[in-house]
Amino acid sequence: MAKVLDFEDVKKHNHKTDCWLIISGKVYDVTPFLDDHPGGDEAMINVTGKDATYDFDDVGHSKSAIDMLQKYYVGEIDTSTIPTTKKYKPPPRETLKPNDSEFVVKILQFLIPLLILGIGVGLSFFIRKED
């Protein structure tokens, strides 16, 4: 029967001399492997104290690396003791309702340059016709 471990107990094993990881609901004591890890010991120490499944899968470990985990197996994690991660929820955005005066200003900002351009083009044609 697999040993069931509490998250708070596993979380305490978070340094170079005592490093446990939670991967896919299982707990592994990877302390003996820290010096041999190709990504360095910091890569593993940085993911202690949380569910490291995503980090482990994201790297794309080889089948032999996955098989190697078995020799470091300690037990199962009690998933009910893992704190839920809160997803980032951005603050509500203030919706701007255009005022009538703002709308008129925007239309004028578009129309006045066109009007000036039209007058300039019209004057240039008028002056050329007189010559």
Secondary structure, DSSP 8 states (H G I E B T S, - for coil): ---EE-HHHHHT-EETTEEEEEETTEEEE-GGGGGG-TT-HHHHHTTTTSB-HHHHHHHT--HHHHHHGGGGEEEEE-GGGS-----------------HHHHHHHHHHHHHHHHHHHHHHHHHHHHHHH-
